Structure formats: structure tokens, C-alpha cells
């Protein structure tokens, strides 16, 4: 039982188990990630005017934030904001943009207009 082949076999199994545990732990969500919100406007958002499809807007927003050095893990566009019944650029559409990111990015996001 103490042959070199047995020891290698046991070591290999332990190594595979340890790697599996390490990978599983890395897949858990980090608790240093938070959600920030942004009230969408008709045309004064830093990433440009409102486009027709939400999926397109999500990609435009992600590209803009990436160009600013901000890494967003998740983005959603949803109803629930205040609809301002005017068509000026600064008026809000009623859509909220919700981004999940590391809490170290909060300062950069607040400078763009996001809030908690």
C-alpha cells in the first residue's frame, strides 16, 4: 500500500479535489459588488441618445463605461423611474439603468451621474 504508484494516485486525487474546491470558491459572488442606478434622459446621457432597443442601449452603455475604465458585471434597463413629460435632453424617460460593479468603481460612476 505504500508503493510509489499508490502515493502518486492518492496525491493526484487530492490535487484534483483541491483544484475543484479552489475553482468552486472562485465562482462564488464577491460581496464587494454593489448595484448603482442611473435615471436615463432623452439625449444628455454620456453614452449618447436613446436608441430603440434596450439591448442596443445596454451595449452602448457597457462600451462607454469600458472606455472610461469601468468594469460592469451586470446591466439592466427597467421601468420605475420618473417620467418627465417634456422632450428636452435633460428630461428623464422613466427608465432606470442598473449596473452591478465593484465598490471600488463607485466614485467613477457617481461622477458620471449614477447613484446608490
C-alpha positions as CSV (number, residue, x, y, z in Angstrom):
1,X,0.0,0.0,0.0
2,X,2.9,2.4,0.5
3,X,4.3,1.9,-3.0
4,X,5.2,4.9,-5.1
5,X,2.3,4.3,-7.5
6,X,-0.2,4.3,-4.6
7,X,1.2,7.6,-3.2
8,X,1.1,9.2,-6.7
9,X,-2.5,8.0,-7.1
10,X,-3.6,9.4,-3.7
11,X,-1.7,12.7,-4.3
12,X,-3.3,13.1,-7.8
13,X,-6.8,12.6,-6.3
14,X,-6.1,15.1,-3.6
15,X,-4.7,17.6,-6.1
16,X,-7.8,17.3,-8.3
17,X,-10.1,17.7,-5.2
18,X,-8.1,20.8,-4.1
19,X,-8.4,22.3,-7.6
20,X,-12.1,21.7,-7.7
21,X,-12.6,23.3,-4.3
22,X,-10.5,26.3,-5.4
23,X,-12.5,26.7,-8.6
24,X,-15.8,26.4,-6.8
25,X,-14.8,29.1,-4.3
26,X,-13.7,31.4,-7.1
27,X,-17.2,31.1,-8.7
28,X,-19.0,32.5,-5.7
29,X,-20.1,36.1,-6.0
30,X,-17.8,38.5,-4.3
31,X,-19.6,40.7,-1.7
32,X,-17.7,43.7,-2.8
33,X,-20.0,44.2,-5.7
34,X,-22.9,46.6,-5.5
35,X,-25.7,48.0,-7.6
36,X,-25.8,51.6,-8.8
37,X,-28.6,53.3,-10.7
38,X,-28.9,56.0,-13.4
39,X,-32.0,57.9,-14.5
40,X,-32.0,57.8,-18.3
41,X,-32.6,61.0,-20.1
42,X,-33.8,61.6,-23.7
43,X,-30.4,62.8,-25.0
44,X,-28.0,64.0,-22.4
45,X,-26.6,60.7,-21.2
46,X,-22.8,60.5,-21.6
47,X,-23.1,57.4,-23.9
48,X,-25.5,59.1,-26.4
49,X,-29.1,59.4,-27.2
50,X,-31.8,56.8,-26.5
51,X,-31.9,54.2,-29.2
52,X,-34.8,52.0,-30.0
53,X,-33.8,48.6,-28.5
54,X,-32.8,48.1,-24.9
55,X,-30.2,45.5,-25.9
56,X,-28.5,48.1,-28.1
57,X,-28.6,50.7,-25.3
58,X,-27.1,48.2,-22.9
59,X,-24.2,47.5,-25.3
60,X,-23.7,51.2,-25.9
61,X,-23.6,51.9,-22.1
62,X,-21.2,49.0,-21.5
63,X,-18.9,50.2,-24.3
64,X,-18.9,53.7,-22.9
65,X,-18.2,52.5,-19.3
66,X,-15.4,50.2,-20.5
67,X,-13.8,53.2,-22.4
68,X,-13.9,55.0,-19.0
69,X,-12.0,52.1,-17.4
70,X,-15.1,50.9,-15.5
71,X,-15.8,47.2,-15.4
72,X,-19.6,46.3,-15.1
73,X,-20.6,42.8,-14.2
74,X,-24.3,43.1,-15.0
75,X,-26.5,45.7,-16.5
76,X,-30.3,46.0,-16.6
77,X,-32.7,48.7,-18.0
78,X,-36.0,48.8,-16.3
79,X,-39.1,50.9,-15.7
80,X,-39.6,52.6,-12.4
81,X,-38.0,56.0,-12.7
82,X,-39.7,59.4,-13.0
83,X,-41.1,60.1,-16.4
84,X,-40.8,63.8,-17.2
85,X,-43.3,64.8,-19.8
86,X,-41.1,67.0,-21.8
87,X,-38.7,66.2,-24.7
88,X,-35.8,68.3,-23.7
89,X,-32.5,66.5,-23.5
90,X,-32.3,66.7,-19.7
91,X,-35.8,65.2,-19.2
92,X,-35.9,61.7,-17.8
93,X,-37.5,58.8,-19.8
94,X,-38.7,56.8,-16.8
95,X,-36.1,54.1,-17.4
96,X,-33.6,53.2,-14.8
97,X,-30.2,51.8,-15.7
98,X,-29.0,49.4,-13.1
99,X,-25.3,48.4,-13.1
100,X,-23.5,45.9,-10.8
101,X,-19.9,46.6,-10.2
102,X,-17.1,46.5,-7.6
103,X,-17.5,49.1,-4.9
104,X,-14.1,50.5,-5.8
105,X,-15.8,51.9,-9.0
106,X,-18.4,53.9,-7.1
107,X,-16.5,57.2,-7.4
108,X,-16.1,57.0,-11.1
109,X,-19.8,56.0,-11.6
110,X,-21.1,58.8,-9.4
111,X,-19.0,61.3,-11.4
112,X,-21.0,60.1,-14.5
113,X,-24.3,60.5,-12.7
114,X,-25.0,57.1,-11.1
115,X,-26.4,56.9,-7.6
116,X,-27.0,54.2,-4.9
